Amino acid sequence: MSQPDMNRIVGSHDLLLVTLDTLRHDVARELAAEGAIPNLARHLPGGRWEERHSPASFTYAAHQAFFAGFLPTPVAPGRHPRLFAARFEGSETTAEGTWVFDAPDLVTGLAEAGYHTVCIGGVGFFNKRGALGSVLPGLFAESHWEPEFGVASPTSFEAQVARAEEVVASLPAERRLFLFVNVSALHQPNWFHLPGATAEAGDSRTTHAAALRYVDRHIGRLFAAMSGRRPCFAIVCSDHGTAYGEDGHTGHRIGHEVVWTVPYAHFILDTCETP
């Protein structure tokens, strides 16, 4: 995937970071190849996800790394230049096109560069219901979470997109925006996204795929909202995968290949992107 010059993008573009929480790379790859996620696939370079490794195996740790500038790493050997990096002596992945910030985290760095920073949370680490669930959303100038955005809601992503549309509409046109959306629909429970599935049967790789198809049906609205004011640089990736019985494992926060390997893409949404 081509390495953009983020020093030209930051300050001229709005920025969107979407984490498809818990999405497995193999499922994302298969659905893109089958033409089952057209609204996402049309933006993927060559219509394909890039295979990367997450810096962590569960949501909280992965997002702490993301917000420090450590996005998922390409699987090929070598030193891979980063898009964003805190100023840090001796960094071997800060390159000429890396946007360097003098702050403890990317969100604060972008705020100091004039961006309005907004979080639309999904899974429990963003629910603001306790101290731990307030850490990550607390980085942002504005943060949103409601039960309708959470893992138990069959319409979580639609509700998140509607809130994103409200956020964009309320912001003065001249104000640059960094919007972060943590999409909860892929996370367990996801059985309700597959017609005919039952809670008793539970989640599976098949219901996980159905959840991604559900997200794809609505993500065009998010892209349209974020490209309506100026070009938008978008990053769409998973924070980690999850196991559905592989080698006896279920879930994540484990060192298994299906957990560490994630789909990743970045691309430009040109002004007036249509849903």
Backbone torsions as a table, in degrees:
resi	resn	phi	psi	omega
1	MET	NA	134.6	-176.1
2	SER	-64.2	148.0	-179.0
3	GLN	-97.9	110.0	179.9
4	PRO	-76.0	159.5	173.7
5	ASP	-86.6	99.7	-175.8
6	MET	-70.3	-16.7	176.4
7	ASN	-70.5	-22.7	174.0
8	ARG	-86.5	-28.7	-176.3
9	ILE	-81.8	-46.8	178.8
10	VAL	-66.8	124.4	-177.3
11	GLY	104.2	-25.5	179.9
12	SER	-109.7	-23.7	-176.8
13	HIS	-116.3	153.3	161.6
14	ASP	-74.8	159.4	-175.8
15	LEU	-126.6	137.1	179.7
16	LEU	-131.2	126.7	173.1
17	LEU	-120.3	117.5	178.7
18	VAL	-115.5	119.7	172.8
19	THR	-104.4	118.4	176.0
20	LEU	-84.8	86.2	-166.9
21	ASP	-57.8	123.3	173.6
22	THR	82.3	2.8	-176.8
23	LEU	-67.8	126.6	176.6
24	ARG	-78.3	143.3	178.7
25	HIS	-65.9	-41.6	-175.8
26	ASP	-64.3	-39.1	178.6
27	VAL	-67.8	-44.5	178.8
28	ALA	-61.3	-42.7	180.0
29	ARG	-62.6	-45.4	-178.0
30	GLU	-64.4	-43.0	-178.4
31	LEU	-67.9	-36.2	175.9
32	ALA	-63.5	-43.4	-179.2
33	ALA	-65.7	-31.9	-179.4
34	GLU	-81.4	-7.5	-175.4
35	GLY	76.0	21.1	-174.6
36	ALA	-88.0	-10.2	179.1
37	ILE	-129.6	65.4	-171.7
38	PRO	-63.8	-33.1	-176.2
39	ASN	-72.0	-30.4	172.3
40	LEU	-80.3	-46.6	-172.6
41	ALA	-61.4	-30.7	-178.8
42	ARG	-64.2	-18.7	179.6
43	HIS	-101.2	-11.8	-178.8
44	LEU	-76.5	131.9	178.1
45	PRO	-55.2	119.0	-176.7
46	GLY	70.4	11.7	-178.7
47	GLY	73.5	15.1	-175.5
48	ARG	-127.9	144.7	171.8
49	TRP	-72.3	149.3	169.6
50	GLU	-87.8	136.1	178.3
51	GLU	-83.5	124.2	-180.0
52	ARG	-136.4	169.9	175.1
53	HIS	-109.8	133.4	177.3
54	SER	-73.8	150.2	174.2
55	PRO	-75.5	-5.1	-178.1
56	ALA	-157.0	168.6	-173.4
57	SER	-107.8	4.9	174.3
58	PHE	-151.6	168.5	-164.6
59	THR	-60.0	-50.6	-173.5
60	TYR	-61.5	-49.2	-178.1
61	ALA	-66.1	-41.0	-179.8
62	ALA	-62.4	-42.8	-178.1
63	HIS	-73.2	-32.6	173.2
64	GLN	-58.9	-40.6	178.0
65	ALA	-68.5	-44.9	179.8
66	PHE	-56.1	-46.9	-176.0
67	PHE	-74.4	-8.4	171.0
68	ALA	-93.8	-0.6	178.7
69	GLY	101.5	5.1	-177.7
70	PHE	-103.8	82.1	176.5
71	LEU	-74.6	169.8	177.9
72	PRO	-51.8	142.0	-173.6
73	THR	-96.6	133.5	175.2
74	PRO	-53.4	144.8	-174.2
75	VAL	-75.3	-20.2	-178.6
76	ALA	-67.8	146.1	178.3
77	PRO	-62.0	155.3	176.8
78	GLY	122.2	173.3	176.2
79	ARG	-91.5	122.2	-174.6
80	HIS	-107.5	117.1	179.9
81	PRO	-57.6	141.2	-179.3
82	ARG	-95.1	155.2	176.8
83	LEU	-72.3	-41.0	-176.2
84	PHE	-131.6	145.6	176.8
85	ALA	-156.0	138.3	169.3
86	ALA	-69.5	146.2	177.6
87	ARG	-63.9	118.9	-172.8
88	PHE	-149.8	118.4	-177.6
89	GLU	-61.1	130.3	177.4
90	GLY	89.8	2.1	178.8
91	SER	-62.6	127.8	-178.6
92	GLU	-96.1	-1.7	-179.6
93	THR	-119.1	12.6	171.3
94	THR	-91.9	116.3	-173.6
95	ALA	-116.9	-178.4	-177.5
96	GLU	-60.5	-35.9	-178.8
97	GLY	-89.2	2.9	178.8
98	THR	-77.5	134.0	173.5
99	TRP	-85.1	117.0	-174.9
100	VAL	-100.8	131.7	-179.1
101	PHE	-119.4	146.5	178.0
102	ASP	-101.9	70.6	-178.2
103	ALA	-157.3	162.8	-179.0
104	PRO	-73.3	-13.8	-178.9
105	ASP	-153.4	159.3	-177.1
106	LEU	-62.4	-39.7	-177.4
107	VAL	-60.9	-47.1	177.8
108	THR	-64.2	-40.3	178.3
109	GLY	-60.5	-42.2	178.6
110	LEU	-69.5	-36.6	176.1
111	ALA	-61.4	-41.2	179.2
112	GLU	-68.2	-21.4	176.9
113	ALA	-89.2	5.3	174.2
114	GLY	102.9	6.7	179.8
115	TYR	-87.3	141.8	167.0
116	HIS	-83.9	124.9	-173.7
117	THR	-105.4	128.9	-174.6
118	VAL	-134.5	134.0	176.3
119	CYS	-114.7	128.4	169.6
120	ILE	-114.8	104.0	-171.7
121	GLY	-81.2	165.6	179.8
122	GLY	-134.0	-75.0	-176.9
123	VAL	-75.0	175.5	-169.6
124	GLY	-60.7	-24.9	179.5
125	PHE	-69.9	-2.6	178.2
126	PHE	-121.4	12.0	-171.5
127	ASN	-84.9	-8.1	175.2
128	LYS	59.2	20.2	-179.6
129	ARG	-87.7	-6.1	179.1
130	GLY	-160.5	-176.9	-175.9
131	ALA	-62.7	-45.4	-177.4
132	LEU	-66.7	-40.5	180.0
133	GLY	-74.0	0.1	179.3
134	SER	-106.6	-11.2	-175.1
135	VAL	-62.9	-55.6	-175.6
136	LEU	-69.1	-48.3	176.5
137	PRO	-64.3	-23.4	179.2
138	GLY	-67.2	-13.0	176.3
139	LEU	-72.2	-21.3	-170.0
140	PHE	-97.3	151.9	176.6
141	ALA	-67.2	-30.6	-178.2
142	GLU	-139.7	132.0	179.7
143	SER	-139.5	149.1	-176.3
144	HIS	-134.9	136.4	168.5
145	TRP	-155.7	137.0	173.9
146	GLU	-140.7	158.8	177.3
147	PRO	-54.6	-30.4	179.3
148	GLU	-65.2	-17.2	178.8
149	PHE	-90.8	-8.3	-167.3
150	GLY	-88.1	179.8	-172.1
151	VAL	-66.1	-23.8	-176.6
152	ALA	-85.7	-4.9	-176.3
153	SER	-93.7	123.9	176.8
154	PRO	-69.4	-13.0	-179.7
155	THR	-119.0	30.7	-173.0
156	SER	-60.5	-44.0	-174.1
157	PHE	-72.3	-36.3	175.1
158	GLU	-58.5	-42.2	179.9
159	ALA	-66.5	-39.8	178.2
160	GLN	-64.8	-42.4	179.7
161	VAL	-63.9	-41.1	178.2
162	ALA	-60.5	-39.6	177.7
163	ARG	-67.2	-39.6	177.9
164	ALA	-61.3	-41.2	178.0
165	GLU	-61.4	-39.0	177.6
166	GLU	-65.9	-40.8	179.9
167	VAL	-61.4	-48.5	-178.6
168	VAL	-63.9	-42.5	-177.5
169	ALA	-65.1	-28.6	-176.1
170	SER	-87.0	-8.9	-174.7
171	LEU	-90.5	133.9	176.5
172	PRO	-54.7	141.0	-173.3
173	ALA	-57.9	-32.0	-176.0
174	GLU	-81.3	-11.9	-176.5
175	ARG	-84.2	125.9	177.7
176	ARG	-75.7	149.6	-172.7
177	LEU	-127.4	133.5	164.9
178	PHE	-111.9	111.2	-179.3
179	LEU	-109.7	128.2	175.4
180	PHE	-114.7	129.4	177.7
181	VAL	-126.1	121.1	173.8
182	ASN	-98.6	109.7	-174.0
183	VAL	-87.1	120.6	-173.8
184	SER	-93.0	-8.7	-168.0
185	ALA	-63.1	-30.2	-178.3
186	LEU	-75.9	-23.7	-175.1
187	HIS	-70.3	153.4	173.0
188	GLN	-61.9	139.9	-4.2
189	PRO	-80.2	140.1	176.8
190	ASN	-130.9	6.9	-177.3
191	TRP	-58.5	-30.4	-174.0
192	PHE	-72.9	-4.6	176.4
193	HIS	-85.6	-7.8	179.4
194	LEU	-106.8	115.0	179.5
195	PRO	-54.7	131.7	179.4
196	GLY	89.8	-13.2	178.6
197	ALA	-72.8	158.2	-178.4
198	THR	-129.7	156.6	177.0
199	ALA	-63.3	-33.4	-178.9
200	GLU	-65.5	-38.3	178.0
201	ALA	-72.1	-30.2	175.6
202	GLY	81.1	-168.1	-177.0
203	ASP	-86.4	156.9	179.0
204	SER	-155.3	173.9	174.6
205	ARG	-58.4	-32.9	-180.0
206	THR	-70.6	-41.1	177.8
207	THR	-71.4	-31.2	174.6
208	HIS	-60.2	-44.0	177.7
209	ALA	-65.0	-38.9	178.4
210	ALA	-62.8	-35.9	178.1
211	ALA	-65.2	-37.3	177.6
212	LEU	-67.9	-37.9	175.6
213	ARG	-62.4	-38.9	176.2
214	TYR	-60.7	-47.0	179.2
215	VAL	-60.0	-43.0	-178.1
216	ASP	-61.5	-33.0	-179.1
217	ARG	-64.0	-21.9	-173.7
218	HIS	-116.1	-10.2	-172.1
219	ILE	-71.6	-21.5	177.0
220	GLY	-59.2	-34.1	177.4
221	ARG	-65.1	-39.2	178.2
222	LEU	-65.0	-45.3	179.0
223	PHE	-62.3	-39.4	179.6
224	ALA	-64.9	-42.4	179.4
225	ALA	-62.6	-41.1	-175.7
226	MET	-78.7	-13.9	179.0
227	SER	-108.0	8.0	-176.4
228	GLY	-79.6	-16.3	-175.1
229	ARG	-106.9	-38.8	-179.6
230	ARG	-164.5	168.8	175.5
231	PRO	-57.2	148.2	-176.2
232	CYS	-127.1	131.5	172.2
233	PHE	-90.8	120.3	-174.6
234	ALA	-114.6	138.6	170.7
235	ILE	-119.7	124.8	177.3
236	VAL	-125.5	122.3	-177.8
237	CYS	-157.2	172.1	171.5
238	SER	-98.6	155.0	175.6
239	ASP	-90.7	-25.5	177.5
240	HIS	-174.2	163.7	173.3
241	GLY	-97.1	-161.8	179.3
242	THR	-155.9	153.1	-176.6
243	ALA	-98.9	142.5	174.8
244	TYR	-123.9	55.5	175.6
245	GLY	102.0	-4.9	179.7
246	GLU	-59.9	125.3	179.8
247	ASP	52.8	29.9	178.3
248	GLY	83.8	1.9	-176.7
249	HIS	-93.5	145.1	171.2
250	THR	-133.8	132.2	178.0
251	GLY	95.4	-156.5	-176.9
252	HIS	-140.2	-162.0	-167.6
253	ARG	64.5	37.1	176.5
254	ILE	-137.4	159.1	-177.0
255	GLY	-92.3	60.2	179.6
256	HIS	-109.2	150.3	-176.9
257	GLU	-56.5	-37.8	-178.2
258	VAL	-71.0	-15.8	177.5
259	VAL	-90.5	-43.3	-175.7
260	TRP	-75.0	-26.9	-173.7
261	THR	-91.8	124.3	-172.8
262	VAL	-133.4	155.4	173.3
263	PRO	-83.6	147.5	-177.5
264	TYR	-146.2	146.0	170.4
265	ALA	-157.0	146.7	165.6
266	HIS	-133.3	149.1	-174.1
267	PHE	-166.0	165.7	177.0
268	ILE	-97.7	130.9	169.7
269	LEU	-96.2	110.9	179.9
270	ASP	-71.2	156.7	-177.9
271	THR	-55.5	138.1	178.1
272	CYS	69.0	37.9	169.3
273	GLU	-57.6	133.9	-178.7
274	THR	-98.7	143.5	-178.1
275	PRO	-72.5	NA	NA
